[in-house]
Amino acid sequence: MNNVSYRLPKTKTGQKTFDKIIRAGKKLFAGNGFQATSINDIIAKARVAAGTFYIYFDNKLALYLYLLDLYRTSIRKASSNAIVGLSSRQAMEREGLKAFIMFVKEDPLAYKLIWESLFVDFTIFKEYYMQFADSYMYHLKKFVDNGEVRNDIDIETVSYVLMGISNFVGLQILFRDKVTEQEIDFVVDEAMKILAAGLFLKVSK
Amino acid sequence: MNNVSYRLPKTKTGQKTFDKIIRAGKKLFAGNGFQATSINDIIAKARVAAGTFYIYFDNKLALYLYLLDLYRTSIRKASSNAIVGLSSRQAMEREGLKAFIMFVKEDPLAYKLIWESLFVDFTIFKEYYMQFADSYMYHLKKFVDNGEVRNDIDIETVSYVLMGISNFVGLQILFRDKVTEQEIDFVVDEAMKILAAGLFLKVSK
């Protein structure tokens, strides 16, 4: 499944063409789904010459996997930017949750493209979330060790609970027609109340 | 969107045909997605005469909405069966979470069919979860009033947090190749530890 590959552009013109394909693919996969989108659809929407697609991507799956990876990287980057300078895990969790919500609010196609993997190939979907869970566990472990996070709860379950909260509180926000940053802060703080009492231990600072 | 409708069969033979269409639709929508599935595909897979489809369903969307409704009802039924005789909200939440996980473990197509609504029509997806959230809020409200659930957290956010936990702890289980009921109980209990301390107040019984 991961044998398919892509080739990054080497020139400015190439980059432009590459970006057009990326944008077209993102919209079509998220709009009509992976199965119902053909390479011809992508070429037509991107307005690139037939055959150009294959300069960069082996096939449709290669483009999809590239996009999924782009989301994975962008979401992680949004989180890690948001927690720069923080030392308490509870504060990191709050800012990470807010960053995720701001990200999907800005780019609601994220849900579609990521959950689309459930249809593209269950293995891709599974690996996407298992990798997130692994990374969560790795980062939480340190705070279990230093006494900030309860040590009597299975850390894998904690990771899935936290991913579930992010994803569904994200939906709660996305379901509103208009939402201000203040309203996002409110919802984030409400969700954090459960975690403050349920997951975190008080740490003297 | 909800103007499309279906007609239930009136005879035993009709019921058989209807069931065949339901099974075929479920597999095809979950396997290839709504967009990539045609009524002809469904008729072919169900092995029913061409035209029979329209006796029961106005169109493809009517069948999809029927199936989504079937899942909604079945998931609610599984939960409500699981909490018969319980009076504490914390115990209900535990059994409801376990019932949801047992349900999706038995029928993993549930995720696909429900999340597929994100692609069929965002309004359908939104209504599906908003209705669940409304029902959650309605039921939680009573236990906020009687002091079992914290009254200082926005109840809408609580509902999305709980739905997020169910869905993602459900995935955690689904990602395992083999899983025993004992392992499900373990994961459910671990998740409940967060809620026991984070959401519920001790109530004398």
HADDOCK unambig.tbl for C-alpha pairs under 7 A between the chains (distance, minus, plus):
assign (segid A and resid 31 and name CA) (segid B and resid 119 and name CA) 6.53 0.50 0.50
assign (segid A and resid 32 and name CA) (segid B and resid 35 and name CA) 6.51 0.50 0.50
assign (segid A and resid 32 and name CA) (segid B and resid 119 and name CA) 6.73 0.50 0.50
assign (segid A and resid 33 and name CA) (segid B and resid 119 and name CA) 6.83 0.50 0.50
assign (segid A and resid 35 and name CA) (segid B and resid 32 and name CA) 6.50 0.50 0.50
assign (segid A and resid 35 and name CA) (segid B and resid 36 and name CA) 6.03 0.50 0.50
assign (segid A and resid 36 and name CA) (segid B and resid 35 and name CA) 6.03 0.50 0.50
assign (segid A and resid 36 and name CA) (segid B and resid 36 and name CA) 4.99 0.50 0.50
assign (segid A and resid 112 and name CA) (segid B and resid 118 and name CA) 6.80 0.50 0.50
assign (segid A and resid 118 and name CA) (segid B and resid 112 and name CA) 6.79 0.50 0.50
assign (segid A and resid 119 and name CA) (segid B and resid 31 and name CA) 6.53 0.50 0.50
assign (segid A and resid 119 and name CA) (segid B and resid 32 and name CA) 6.73 0.50 0.50
assign (segid A and resid 119 and name CA) (segid B and resid 33 and name CA) 6.83 0.50 0.50
assign (segid A and resid 126 and name CA) (segid B and resid 175 and name CA) 6.26 0.50 0.50
assign (segid A and resid 153 and name CA) (segid B and resid 190 and name CA) 5.62 0.50 0.50
assign (segid A and resid 154 and name CA) (segid B and resid 190 and name CA) 6.14 0.50 0.50
assign (segid A and resid 157 and name CA) (segid B and resid 169 and name CA) 6.86 0.50 0.50
assign (segid A and resid 157 and name CA) (segid B and resid 187 and name CA) 6.30 0.50 0.50
assign (segid A and resid 157 and name CA) (segid B and resid 190 and name CA) 6.64 0.50 0.50
assign (segid A and resid 157 and name CA) (segid B and resid 191 and name CA) 6.32 0.50 0.50
assign (segid A and resid 158 and name CA) (segid B and resid 191 and name CA) 6.90 0.50 0.50
assign (segid A and resid 160 and name CA) (segid B and resid 168 and name CA) 5.49 0.50 0.50
assign (segid A and resid 160 and name CA) (segid B and resid 169 and name CA) 5.64 0.50 0.50
assign (segid A and resid 160 and name CA) (segid B and resid 172 and name CA) 6.62 0.50 0.50
assign (segid A and resid 161 and name CA) (segid B and resid 165 and name CA) 4.93 0.50 0.50
assign (segid A and resid 161 and name CA) (segid B and resid 168 and name CA) 6.45 0.50 0.50
assign (segid A and resid 161 and name CA) (segid B and resid 169 and name CA) 6.36 0.50 0.50
assign (segid A and resid 161 and name CA) (segid B and resid 191 and name CA) 6.90 0.50 0.50
assign (segid A and resid 163 and name CA) (segid B and resid 168 and name CA) 6.89 0.50 0.50
assign (segid A and resid 164 and name CA) (segid B and resid 164 and name CA) 3.98 0.50 0.50
assign (segid A and resid 164 and name CA) (segid B and resid 165 and name CA) 4.90 0.50 0.50
assign (segid A and resid 164 and name CA) (segid B and resid 167 and name CA) 6.60 0.50 0.50
assign (segid A and resid 164 and name CA) (segid B and resid 168 and name CA) 4.85 0.50 0.50
assign (segid A and resid 165 and name CA) (segid B and resid 161 and name CA) 4.92 0.50 0.50
assign (segid A and resid 165 and name CA) (segid B and resid 164 and name CA) 4.89 0.50 0.50
assign (segid A and resid 165 and name CA) (segid B and resid 165 and name CA) 6.18 0.50 0.50
assign (segid A and resid 167 and name CA) (segid B and resid 164 and name CA) 6.59 0.50 0.50
assign (segid A and resid 168 and name CA) (segid B and resid 160 and name CA) 5.48 0.50 0.50
assign (segid A and resid 168 and name CA) (segid B and resid 161 and name CA) 6.45 0.50 0.50
assign (segid A and resid 168 and name CA) (segid B and resid 163 and name CA) 6.88 0.50 0.50
assign (segid A and resid 168 and name CA) (segid B and resid 164 and name CA) 4.86 0.50 0.50
assign (segid A and resid 169 and name CA) (segid B and resid 157 and name CA) 6.86 0.50 0.50
assign (segid A and resid 169 and name CA) (segid B and resid 160 and name CA) 5.63 0.50 0.50
assign (segid A and resid 169 and name CA) (segid B and resid 161 and name CA) 6.36 0.50 0.50
assign (segid A and resid 172 and name CA) (segid B and resid 160 and name CA) 6.61 0.50 0.50
assign (segid A and resid 175 and name CA) (segid B and resid 126 and name CA) 6.26 0.50 0.50
assign (segid A and resid 187 and name CA) (segid B and resid 157 and name CA) 6.29 0.50 0.50
assign (segid A and resid 190 and name CA) (segid B and resid 153 and name CA) 5.63 0.50 0.50
assign (segid A and resid 190 and name CA) (segid B and resid 154 and name CA) 6.15 0.50 0.50
assign (segid A and resid 190 and name CA) (segid B and resid 157 and name CA) 6.64 0.50 0.50
assign (segid A and resid 191 and name CA) (segid B and resid 157 and name CA) 6.31 0.50 0.50
assign (segid A and resid 191 and name CA) (segid B and resid 158 and name CA) 6.90 0.50 0.50
assign (segid A and resid 191 and name CA) (segid B and resid 161 and name CA) 6.91 0.50 0.50
assign (segid A and resid 194 and name CA) (segid B and resid 198 and name CA) 4.29 0.50 0.50
assign (segid A and resid 194 and name CA) (segid B and resid 199 and name CA) 5.72 0.50 0.50
assign (segid A and resid 195 and name CA) (segid B and resid 198 and name CA) 6.06 0.50 0.50
assign (segid A and resid 197 and name CA) (segid B and resid 197 and name CA) 5.92 0.50 0.50
assign (segid A and resid 197 and name CA) (segid B and resid 198 and name CA) 4.53 0.50 0.50
assign (segid A and resid 198 and name CA) (segid B and resid 194 and name CA) 4.28 0.50 0.50
assign (segid A and resid 198 and name CA) (segid B and resid 195 and name CA) 6.05 0.50 0.50
assign (segid A and resid 198 and name CA) (segid B and resid 197 and name CA) 4.54 0.50 0.50
assign (segid A and resid 198 and name CA) (segid B and resid 198 and name CA) 3.75 0.50 0.50
assign (segid A and resid 199 and name CA) (segid B and resid 194 and name CA) 5.73 0.50 0.50
